[in-house]
Amino acid sequence: MSVMVLSPPWLKVSKSESLSVAHCCFLVFNFASANFSCTMSESVDVSVKQEESSANRPADDNVAVLPEPVKHALDGMSDGEDDEELLDYKEKRGPGRPSTKKEIEEHDPQYLADQAKRFEFLLKKTELFSHFVSSGHSVRDGKVTVSPLKLKGVKSEKALPKVSSVGDHRHRKTEKEEDEELLMEERRKGGIFCFEQSPWYIKNGEMRDYQIRGLNWMISLFENGINGILADEMGLGKTLQTISLIGYMKHYRTHMSNPHLVICPKSTLRNWVNEFNRWCPSIRTVALIGTQDERRKLIDEVIIPGAWDVCVTSYEMAIREKSTFKKFSWKYIIIDEAHRIKNEKSKLSEIVREFRSSNRLLLTGTPLQNNLHELWALLNFLLPDVFNSADDFDAWFNTNSCFGDNTLVERLHLVLKPFLLRRLKSEVEKALPPKKELKIYIGLSKVQREWYTKVLMKDIDVVNGAGKLEKARLLNILMQLRKCCNHPYLFDGVEPGPPYTTDQHLVDNCGKMVLLDKLLPKLQSQGSRVLIFSQMSRMLDILEDYALWKQYRYCRLDGSTPHDERQASIDAFNHPNSEKFLFMLTTRAGGLGINLATADVVILYDSDWNPQMDLQAMDRAHRIGQKKTVRVFRFITENTVEERIVERAEIKLRLDTVVIQQGRLADAQKSLGKGEMLTMIRHGADQVFAGKESAITDDDIDVILSRSEEKSEEMRKRLENLGENSLRNFTLDTNEGTSVYQFEGEDYRGKQRKQIGYWIEPPKRERKANYQVDAYFRDALRPHVEPKAPKAPKPPRQPPIHDFHFYPPRLMHLYEMEVYYYRKTIGYKAPKLSDMPPEEAEKKQKEEQRKIDEARPLNEQELAEKECLLTKGFSNWSRRDFQQFVKANEKYGRSDMANISKEVDGKTPEEVQNYSMTFWARVHELNDAERILAQIERGEMRIQKRQSVKRALDAKISKYKAPFHQLRVQYGTNKGKNYIEEEDRFLVCMLHQIGFDKENVYDELRQAVRVAPQFRFDWFIKSRTAMELQRRCNTLITLIEKEMDDAEEREKAGRGRGKSKGKQTKRKSEDNSSRGRGKRIRV
């Protein structure tokens, strides 16, 4: 009997080899043929006879010899079964069948059968990897070898006695074979390297038991040439386990001198360096971060010379400095928060695949966030030879094609078992108290309800199902509604002002702020420290204003925070004696890898679409080192889109538990469709339209928390009772049985609903709202502005002193002395300004710090002088009074004091006159003096322009007795083709009659044109809008002004010529008289 055996081109098998050896070689080495695309490189006739004794077989360099345990493990497979499957593959596919997936029919039964075979092959390969990890063998460079570390103190394979294979064709072992195998296993057990306690090179603490087990697992992966994913739940010390692995490589693998590369988020980069220095000081660490010049200097002076062991850098730096990283042959490439490369087509994913390395390790607390394809991207980075086809991998896990029996479902976990290690806090960290999450529901304020209604009314056709359902439009509506739920001041123009003040209106106009204002004092009195997460950095701006107003000490971190400031804020918050009460972070920027275990309360101001991001945010506090029970408060605006977003996130997490943990991965997640977005938008719209007043209650915070606990518990029970069908549909309808509305297989309730359609009755229209531009595009197109540095502290209980009060300059000097002395007493350090060159910023910082250090308190004489000076300013003038004064000067001009006095409320003409004299004498002392002067001068220019136009019109009209019939316009070359002279004459005369500077003059002019009898058949002039008439009148006014100016110049020129003629006549007469006198004299 002859059998054709497929052999890869790089594996040479002699014809004398038996079937089992060739079979084993194929299964062990052909990792790259998951899609069975290899060609038949050699046909070998294999005689199914009894194997020759391995001791008598001649040595052949081209024959791969397997270790005995691996041979025995592979011999356990059914004889010939897999070979027949492999040999029949191409024959069953047929010579004319297409070879690309796009050309294969989806429902081809032969293709589905081949797909099942490929899946079985993947399972066998992963089982083989698992065998190598457990038995201590290595798979490196395409060879099966024995790790020298594992066989320390054990004889080599060649020295071991060979035992003839004398078993029959059923592969039953003889007594000698079994004895030899048991002896070999006992010898190898003594040579397995593993840590039983914290390694000696780990300083300043001891590793926990599960962390030591994680280290041993990573060492076993290294010894067997397999890359892996350390996927422990967030907060279990993945950083420390990774550092211990690199320490093992440095101290136990001294002959391997290649450096290691750690790629992590920018927010955790400094923490990685600190952790290396803390836990394993013997490892030399360098951080590649900074400006282009700083990086270039670091590369030339530190990195290229190579006096370091580990380079830590961020994702962005890995992309920018890829040319530098490509120069090294790395031992380990470690990527923290590895879901950053879940898209294999992203720039970072493509670049890190170009780096040369012997081993790769991924760290992530959420190995599976959305779908199976993202998991494949991670496995492809680790083992590209095994997981080389995304299409095949997705097809293997597709429920429609691969899950015909439960056995296959259970075996799916075998694929990940060799490569992934995941432990949960609840399983391994018993000392860590479990976190408690509470959903707190709050209503909309009156302002929020108004703006929520405006957003819905703007797209009421979409809400009622009449408009076109475009996904981009629906997403825009959802975003606007979420902004309204967070705070109405996120819309431009809602906040009252100018002047913009930070006071109680910041709280009263937002339900969540009312809740926060009640909750924070209670938490502060309990000695808690709080993390506040939000999706929107502009929401953090509002929270920052609130914290300053309430005098809460805080830190802030978002995507635009510079690297140095990030670590400084984290260190300041985690300091043992820190006075910081709040830490405000954006969920995406501050939810990854940061250790803020000194806080015990987490407030999710708004929820992320991806529940995994919220879990990561919670775990900033709920991690190793936390002594208190972490409380999580999730703010939800009742009867709004936020309720549906949170419900969907809860269902998504529940679905992960029900489906993903069973192995059914491909269809576990459902993207947000148009119908679901429309349902979210409609949720609560009726209640919003029905009421106009605030829905915020005045209940005590304890009452609100108690009610929220009941509602959270109710939601938890509803989720537990959900069936898988409801989970997949993302609905909370627990009744999955038949309905009384179903008859003969048709749901008549749904049929009636389709006939009626969806309709939300909009509120009565009170006034027409004009939207100039959508708020979303203003936000999207707004240029990036660097965040302002936090304001320096000022002493409490200081009288309000503003520049428009015009106090004597000496008072400002005394006030400045008090401020600097107060900053000195609280230990304030002058910050380095980021909006100026480094040298100037450093000089400014030193000067400011010198003033603080040299500050002294005011003496009694200076205090008395200060009280006296406080009476010499305009302290009774508010900012509102000042702005009314400036606008009145702009409107009437600086000399019209009578009208200016009328515009300033609550001030007498004498007070306004005194203030005006001081204002114009000291206007340059104002902070924005140039802007105010320019504003007033623009107004005075408009006044002069109006007066000039009025004089020109008066002069033009006064030239004619009957201007409506006699007036002529000198067009020159600006006649135009649309308007006739009769129309222009009427426009000029009516503009003069109505009044050029009258409000709504052009609306009245338009009405006059429509009722004029001479234009009753002139459709062109009657159809002109007020704006078009204004443009035409401006043209005519320009022509009239030019005509009057030319006439005035001619008149001046005429007067000048008349004077010169008179002078000449007089001079001639004088000359004649003098000549006459001369003649007479001579006579």
Buried (B, 14 or more C-beta within 10 A) or exposed (E): EEBBBBBBEEBBBEEBBBBBBBBBBBBBBBBBBBBBEBEEEBEBEBEEEEBBEBEEBEEEEEBBBBBBBBBBBBBEBEBBEBBEBBBEBBEEBEEEBEEEEEEBEEEEEEBBEBBBBBBBBBBBBBBBBBBBBEBBBBBBEBEBBBBEBBBEEBEEBEEBEBBBBEBEEEBEBBEEBEEBBEEBEEBBEEBBBEBEEBBEBBBEEEBBEBBBBBBBBBBBBBBBBBBBBBBBBBBBBBBBBBBBBBBBBBBEBEEEEBBBBBBBBBBBBBBBBBBBBBBBEEBEBBBBBBEEEEBEEBBEEBBEEEEBBBBBBBBEBBBBBBEBBEEBEBBBBBBBBBBBBBBBEBEBBBBBBEBEBBBBBBBBBBBBBBBBBBBBBBBBBBBEEBBBBBEBBBBBBBBEBBBEEEEBBEBBEBBBEBBBBBBEBEEBBEEBBEBEBBBBBBBBBBBBBBBBBBBBBBBBEBBBEEEEEEEEBBBBBBBBBBBBBBBBBBBEEBBEEEEEBEEEBBBBBBBBBBBBBBBBEEBBEEEBBBBBBBBBBBBBBBBBBBBBBBEBEBBBBBEEBEBEBBBBBBBBBBEEEBEBBBBBBBBBBBBBBBBBBBBBBBBBBBBBEBBBBBBBBBBBBBBBEBEBEBBBBBBBBBBBBBBBBBBBBBBBBBBBEBBBEBBBBBBBBBEBEBEBBBBBBBBBBEBBBEBEEBBBEEEEBEEBBEBBBEBBEEBBEBBEEBBBEBBBBBBBEBEEEEEEEEEEEEBEEEEEEEEEEEEBEBEEEEEEEEEEEEBBEEBEEEEEEEBEEEEBBEBEEEEEEBBBBBBBEBBBEBBEBBBBBBBBEEEBEBBBBBEEEEEEBEEBBEEBBEBBEEBEEBEEEBEEBBEEBBEEBBBEBBBEBBBBBBBBBBBBBBEBBEEBBEBBEEBEEEBBEEBBEEBEEBBEBBEEEEEBBEBBEEBBEBBEEEEBBBEBBEBBBEEBEEBBEEBEBEBEEEEEEEBEEBBBBBBBBBBBBBEBEEEEBBEBBBEBBEEBEEBEEBEEBBEBEBEBBBEBBEBBBEBBBBBBEEBEEEEEEEEEEEEEEEEEEEEEEEEEEEEEEEEEEEE
